Amino acid sequence: MFDFSQWRALGAGSLAAMLLGGCSFNGSFPDASEPDAAKLRFISSNENSTLDLFDAEHCGGQNAGLLNNLLAANTRRRADMHIAAPDDAKAYLEVRLQPGHELYVQANTLSTGSVCTVRFNFTPQNGGEYEANFRYVGNSCQVILSRLREIDGKVVRGPIALANKGLPGCAGTNSIFPKAAQAQPQSAERAAMIAQIVDASVIAKMKPTDGEAPAVRQALLDTLMDERKRRVGFSLPDTYWAEYRQNMDRFANEMTSARAGSLQRYKDYYSTQLGLLDTPTIKTLLPDSETADRSKAMAANNTMLEYHYRTQRELLKETLSAHQARMAELDQRFDVCKRFAQCWQN
């Protein structure tokens, strides 16, 4: 579960290290030197914002600089990006990244009495330019990551789906990457109780639907295809549109599979977490039993429900990202982007 005091201490410690330890406000992360290095612009409207970059060789992270601090000017770190920052970007930094190298990215903001952190995995492409916009939306913070391109003289910001997969190679090195707990010795009795708890926790919203009827899906695809053809405004061969339709149909199937997959992940993860508990504790979570503690059972189920929603979002993002990559490759192969600014982009 989320431990506010722990994360607040981590955020405050990171900030204090920079303010009191004489650390450069440009951070410790070194710019990549490759000629085809990718470039990332980090924009933030949040107080005391930092961008930390992790990989298997740097499980403690490397900081890229500090923004919006009352005691010091914003870092002026820049990477000579081709596409300029938005007009309303008041505080930002830029870094050069090694292309094809997976990073674990942390955007953090620390203000009086609160801290908010967003983490995600990111693998930049050769020569790619990216923009991460860090801001509050309501009571929570979020990062919008975009791929930057210029098409027909117009800047296009293509959103990238974010996923938090962690860094398995860093497990156990620190509180961000904790060591996995060891399971208790299992038995037939424990397995039966765990299965009963997990099955009873599944609510209707978590169950996947059967999807649209074939006729309904085909009608929807017809509508989407007609609209796309109208917006493109120029002729493309039938082979393009046949593959376009095939990709759309595949995407619909994968979305249904993603929902089913998120439920299975939920069941597996809940079962694993219950397996870490001793038998008397498991019995307090057993529904409709003399040993049940309804308060504890409800708290456990609510925590796991949050896990399910989070997992489902990540799977749907991955599915969307894969679909976007296929459509971008199709549009690139048929030179659509040279004539249509709203083409698919990876």
N, C-alpha and C positions, 0 to 999 in steps of 0.2 A: 504493500500500500504506500501511497505518497506520504512522506515524512517531511512536513513543512519546515520544522526546525532544522533538520539535517540539510535540506537544500538551501535554506537561508544562510546557514553557516558556511556552506560551500561557496555560495555567491559572495558573501561578505569577505570570506577569506581570500578569494581570487582578486576582488577589488582592492582589499587592503594590501595585498602583496604588490600590486602595481603602484599604489599611492605611496606606501611607506618604504618599499624595498628599492626605490629608485629605478624601477623597471621602465623601459621606454614605452611611451604611449603608442608606439607603432607595433608593440608586441614582440614575441619571440619567434613567430612563424616566418621561415625564410621563403622568399619568392622563388618559384621554380625558374630554372635558367634555360629550359628547352626553347628552341625557336618557335615551336608549335604549342607553347604552353597555353592552357586555358586561363581565362580571367574571370574573377568573381567580384562583383560590387555588392557590398553589404550596406544597406540603408536602414537607418533606425530612427524612429521618433520617440523611442522609450528612454527613460533615464538610465544612466550608467550601463550602457549596452556594450557587451563584449561578444566577439566571435572567436570560438575555440575550435581547432581542427585536430582530430585524432586519427591515427592509423596504428597498425600493428606494431610499429617501431616507436610510437609515441603515445602510449596508453594514458599518460598524464595530460596529454593535450598540449597544443601550442597556440598561444593567443595572437590574434591578428591586430589588436589595438583596442582603444577605448573611445566611446562616443557619448556625448551628452552628459558629461560630468561637470558639476558646478565649480569644481576646483581647478580645472585645467581646460585648455582649448582642445577641440577635437583633433584627432590624428589627421594628418594631411597625406596619409599613405595612398598612393595612386599607382595604377598599373598601365597607364596609357591606353585605356580602352577605346575602341573605335567608336562605339555608340555612347553618346553622352548620357549623364544621369538625368532623370526627370527634373523638370523645372522646380517642383515642390520638394525635392530632396535636399534638406538642410544639413544633414549630417550623414556622411558615408565614408567608407574606406574601400580600397580595392587591393586585391592580391592576385598573384600569378600562381597557378596550380599545375601540378604534373598531370598531363593528360593520361587517361586510362587508369589512373590510380584511385582506388576507392578511399574515400574519407568518411569519417563520422563527424558530423558538424553539430556544434552546440551554439545556439544563440541564447544569450542570457541577459536579463535586465533585473536590476536591484534598486528598489526605492524604499522609502521609509515604511517599514512594517510589512513589506511584501517582496517576493521574488518570483519570477516567471521564466521558465526555460522551455525551449523547443529543440528537439534533437532529431536528426535524420541522416541517412546514408546518402552519399552523393559521389558519382563517378563522372568527372568532366570529360568531354570529348576534345580531340585535337583541335586547337585553335578556337574553341567555343568561347563565347562571351555569355555570362550569366549575371543575374541580378537577384539578390535575396532581400526582400522587403520585410522588415521585422517591426511589428506594431501590435497595439492592443485592439481587439475587437470585442466590445462588451467588457466582461470581467476576465477574459483570458487573452493571452498573447498568441500570435501566430506568425508563421513565415510563409510568404508567397515567393516561390522560386520560379524564375522565368529564364528561358533561353532567348537571347537577343539576336535579332537578325535585321538586316535592311533589305527590303524588297521594293524595287521600283522607286527608290528614294524615300520610302516610308519605313519607319522603325516598327518592327513587329515583336511583341513580347509574348512568347509562347509558354504557357504555364507547364510546369513539370510536377507530376504527382510525387509526393514525399512519402517515404517509408522509413520507419525506425527498426532496423534489423540488428542493431548493436554491432559489437566487434568480438566474435568468439575468441579470437586470439588474445584478447585482453581480459578475459574472464578471471576474476579473482585478484586483479591488480589494484583496484581502488573501489570506492563506493559507487562510482558510475558504472563500473563493470564488476558487480559482485560475484563471488564464487558460488557455484550452484550447491544447494544443500543436499545432503545425503538422505535417501529414502529409508524408511523403517523396514524391518523384515516383514515380508508380506505373508498372508495366509488366505485360505478360502473365505473365512469369516470377514476379514478386512476387505477383500475384493468385493464381496457381495454388498457390504455396507457402503463402500465407495460408489459402486454402480447405482445403488438406490438413491444416494444423495445427489449424484450428478443428474440422473434421469429426472428426478423430481424438480430439479432447478430449471429445466428447459421450459421456457414459456413460448407461446404461439408466435410472437414476433421473431424469435430466433430461428424458427423452422423455415427452410427454403420453400418457395412456391414451385409449382410445376412449370411456370413460364406461360407465355401466351400460346394459345392454340395456333397451329401452323397457318391457318388461313388469316388469323389476326396479325401474326408476325409478318406474313408476306404483304399484307395490305399496308402495314406500317412502313416496311422497307420500300414499297412502291412510292409512298408519299415522300419519304426522306430522299430517295433517289431523284424524284422529279424536282424537289426543292433545290437539291445540290446542282443539278444540271442548269436550272434557271439562274442560280447565283454565279456559277462559273462563267456562263455567257459565251463560250466558244466550244467548238466541236472537239470531241475526244473519241478515239476508236472504241468499238464495242468491246474489245478485249479489256480495256481499262475499266469500263463500267461493270463488266462481268466480275472482274477481280474485286472491284469496289464493293459490289453486293455480297460477294463471298466473304470478304473481311467483316462486313457489318453483321452478317449472319453468324459468323464465328464469334464475334464480340458478344452477341446476345447469349450464345451458349456458354461462353466463358464467364459471363456475369452470373448466370444461374449456378454454375459450378463453384464460383467463388463464394457464394452464399452458403452452399452446402459445405464447402471446405472450411469456412469460418466456424460453423457449428461443430464439425469434427475436431478442429483445433481446440475449441472451447472444451469439449468433453475430455480430450486427451490432457489438456493443461490442468483442468480442474481435478482430474483423477491423479495426476502427478503431484499436485499441491497437497491433496488429501493424503497421499501416500507418505508425505513427510511428517504427518502428525502421528502421535501415539494413539493406541486403540481407544482409551477412555475419552480423548478429545474428539475422535471421530464419532463416537456414540452420542456426543452432545449435539452433533449436526444431523443426526439421523431423523428424518421427518416422521411424525406420528408415532413416536416411541416414548417410553417412560423416561428415558435419559435425555430427551431432546431439550435443548436450550434455545427457545424460539428467537431470542434476541441475537445470539451468536450465529444461528443458522441464517437469519435474515441478513445480517451484516456480511457473512461470507458469500451468500448468493448475490448480494448487491455489488460486492467487489468483483466477483466473477462476471457479472453482467456487464460491468464497465469494460472488463477485459474482452468480452465477446464483441461489444460494439467497436472497440479500438482495433481488434483483430480484423473484423469485417471491413472496417474502413481501409486498413492497410492492404488487404487482399483486393478490394475493389480498385484501389489506387494502382496496384501492380497490374491488374487486368487492363485498366484504362491506359496505363503507360505502354504495355505491350501492343495494344490496339493502335495507339498513337504512332508507335514506331513502325508498324506494318503499313499504316496509311501514309506516313511520311515517305517511306521507301517507295511506295507506289507512285505518289505524286512526283518524287524526284526522278523516277525512271521515265515518266512521261512528260518531264519538263513543265509541270503544272505551275510551279512556283515562279517561273519566269514570266508568267502571264496573269497570275491570280494571287493577290496578296494574302488572301485568306485560305491558302492551301494548308494541307496538313504538314506539321513540322514535328520533328522528334525532339 
